[in-house]
Every structure is written in C-alpha cells, then in structure tokens.
Amino acid sequence: MPAPTLVVEGLGVEQRKEPGVTGRQRLMRLAALAAGLAALVAVTVAVSSNGSSGTGITKPERFDLPAISGGGRVRLVDFRGKPTVVNFFASWCTACDDELPGFARLSTALRGKVNFVGVDSLETGDRLFMPRRHHITWWPLARDVGGAQGSGLHDALGGGSAMPLTAFYDAQGRLVEVNRAALPEDALRAKLRALYDLTV
C-alpha cells in the first residue's frame, strides 16, 4: 500500500509520510543531508582556493598558465624568438632553494638573450616564497594547474615526484630537454652552452 499523501493547501506541494517515522526523525534526516551538502561545498571551495584547479593548458608544447599574481597569463607562445628555460619550484623544496641562486645569477647575465620562466607546482604554501627569496620576481611567474596536485604541466613533462624540474625550449618553442633534478650553477651553465651555444 503506498504511503499516504498530504497536500499542503495553496502551495501545491505534496509530502509523503513514511509510516512509523516521526516528525523529529524527518527533521534529523534533513539536518544530516544539509550537513553533508555543506561539507561537500567546503571541500570544493578548499580545492579551488589552493590552486590545484583552475584554467590553463598544461600541454608542454603550448602551455598557457595563470600568473602567480594578478590576472595575467604565462604562455609559451609569448616567448618565441629566444630560447626559454622553464624552472619548476615549490616553497617546500630544499633542492630548489639550493639551485635558484645560480639560476638568478645566470638569468640576470643572460637577460635579453634567454627567457627564464618560473612555474610554481605541487605547492602547499606561499607561491611567491622562492621568487622573493631569490630575487627572481622579474621572471614571468606562473602557477601550475590541474594534474595530481596543481601540477598539470609538471606531470605532463614526466615530473612525477621530482622537484625541481627544468624544461628547455628552443627559440621556436620546441621542447628540447627536461632535467628532473637540481641543476647547480656550473651544470646549468654547461647545459646553456650545450643546448643554446651560449657562454656565460
């Protein structure tokens, strides 16, 4: 036998009464449902605010990522005409902390000849910590999106758990090499000489 139906006058709303369920039990069920929905909304907002979601293209051959700050974009196509070095870092990465002083010095020496781009990926803290600490805030700085943990481009380059990671592009925007470990200054200098025939 179907549950009795109650029609609320003037609203056209039908409510089904379950036999043996009190008004208090129905209220408790509604409260539990509302709490579950609130928790789902909270998780969605938390994921969006930590930067693991967002809009962008994370294909290595044509990446287009949001800038770390402001509303700008960091796009591979904008760097054509000069070789481009894309360095990935995160605030928690001690190897990044070790290699970035050398990157800062060589990028300053090669300013106007080579593009240096920073991408914050796999981040759990302050996205601008490393750029400020190593005085590379003048580089185009992007935040990675998508992927396993705000790491779509990093993942697409085969980064896995490697950090730092450095991708080298030629002047036409073609990916020529990916280095999945820290590059001390001398090693970076040798890489720039081998790939771009540049002496610093």
Disulfide bonds with the S-S distance in Angstrom:
Cys93-Cys96 2.28
